């Protein structure tokens, strides 16, 4: 914010407000379309709104901050009259590497945006600006090992390949969803982008916004929806320029101001308020829903029964790293937090074939003793957790199992297949 609008305090605050709270018209779409909350990104996508992303997971928040810092450094580097371009490039290289390590999907955005920036600079100069390209190479060089690793090395793991191609499907919004998700903020960004380029400023922001939008719809990438994290930063920044440098500037002209003065004694302030009223509600609705969720659903994923948590902690104290525990999803998702062993199924993004494992778990309790033994042996199960969420499935456990913990309706079995 301070890099783009130096010494312009009002614009800095407006920019920060729009980055954190700016959104589309999903709050209107929910009254006009069925299931709009499911396809409008400003209401349902964790990556869309920076403020909501900050509440999501730590790597979302850290990745968002690192990406903003990275492009601020690249913007400094791209200013030809800056005496410290090389230092900005080195810092950008370090921050970019950290960003790609924390939030791997930014690896693609960093490479594409910086690459297009260098091409646009060459087109504008009608020659190859070798100095700028050298700085760009400094920025992109640390990304190459990560690119090689994710593009080639990981394909040697069939489970990773299956995860990327079938399990980890994060689709981008539909075109209608995109238009709704951008709404008035997108219109202001278009106005601001046109003004920005006419002023001869660095094309980084328009390139970032355009390339990031296009990356959402790259063919053959099943997780391209993840690229949305950080997209609203350049869009909100260009929207700030459009609001203050175009809309407000035009209204501030004598004739326009006189017309607006007939409606309100504070035309400029009123205009800003009206625009904020149109741009902020979707994010505010998300915050309310975020707060209401735990109050309306005092159960998983917000809460777990105390008895199950106590049993899980007991297991963490008495099982070593070789343990493999069979439980239903909520406890399997929680157990890695309190013990060093493995789980039959856990966090959805890190469980291969989760749907099949859910079905297998349900089938386990319908198996006879021999089938249960083969199942436990095949998966290397050492413990069976039977608590609140497992109660609806448990019938009988094979004779090779013995109860080692029982309290408040929760049982933990150990499996001994040597009998």
C-alpha positions, 0 to 999 in steps of 0.5 A: 500500500505504501509502495504504490501510494507513497505519502498519500495517506487517504489512498493508503487507507482506502486501498487497505480497506478494499484489499481486506473487505472489498468484494463483489455482489454475491450479497445481492446474488443470493437473493436473485439466484438459487445456491448463489452462495455455492458458486459466488466466490466472494461468499464461498471461496476461502482464497477469494477475500484476503480477510477471510483467507487470514482466518482460514489456515496459517499458510494461507495467511503467511502466503498472502503476506509474502506475496504482497511483500514480494510484488512490492519489492518487484515494483521497487525493482522495476523502477528504473530511477531507483538506485537500489534495484539489485538489492530489491531484486535479491530481497524479492528473490528471497521473499519469493522463495519463502512464498513458494515454499509456504504456499506452493501455488504462488510458484506459478503466479510468481513465474508467470507475472514476472515473466510477462512483466519482462516481456512487456518491458521489452515490448515497450522499449522495442529492445531487450532491456538486459539490465531489467532482465538480469534483475528478473533472472535474479528474482526467478532463479531460486524458483527453478529448483521448486519448479523442477521438483513439483513438475518432474520429481513428484510425478515419480510418486503414484500417490502424489500423482493421484492426489493432484489429478483426482483428489485435490480438485479445486475448481475456479469460479464459473464465468458468472461466478467470476463476474459476481465475485468481482462486481463493482470492484472489478469495474473500478479496477478496469477504470483504474488500470486504464488510468494507471497505464496512461500515467506511464506507471509500472505495468506490474499491477495490471499484469499481476491482475490479468495474469492471475485471472487467466491462471485460474482457467489454465487447462489441465490444472485441477487445482487452479482455484488455489491461484485465487489467493492474492488476486484481490490485492492488485484488483483492489489496488487498481480499484483504489486508483480508479475510485480516487483518480478517476471517479472522485476526480471527475466528481470534484470538477466544478460542474459535477460537484455543483450537481452532486451538491444539490443532493448532499452537502458532502458529495465526495464523502457521500460518494465514497460511502455509497461505493463502500456500501456496495463493495463491502457487504459480502466480506462482512457477511462472511465474517458473520457466518464465520462467527455464527458457525461454531455457535450454530453447530457445536460439533465437528469441525468446530468442536469435539466431545471432551471424552473423545479428546481425553481419549485421544490424548491418552493414546498420544501418551501411550502409543509410539510413532509406529502406531496406526489407528483405525477411527472415523474421520473426525477423530482421524483428523484430530489424532495427528495433533496429539500423537506421533503415530499414523491414522487410517484416514485423516485430514482430507487433503492428506488422505489418499482415496478418502471416500473409499476409506470412509466406505472401507471403515463402514464395511469393517464393522460388518465383516466377520472375524477372519475378514477383520483380521485380514483387513487389520493385517493389510493396513497394519492397524495397531489400535482401534478408536471407538468413540462418539463418532464411531458408535454408530458403526461399531458392532464387534471387534475381532478376538485379536483386539483387547480394550486398553482404555475405556472411559465415558463411552470411549474405548480404545483397542489394541490389535494383536495379530500374533495370536 
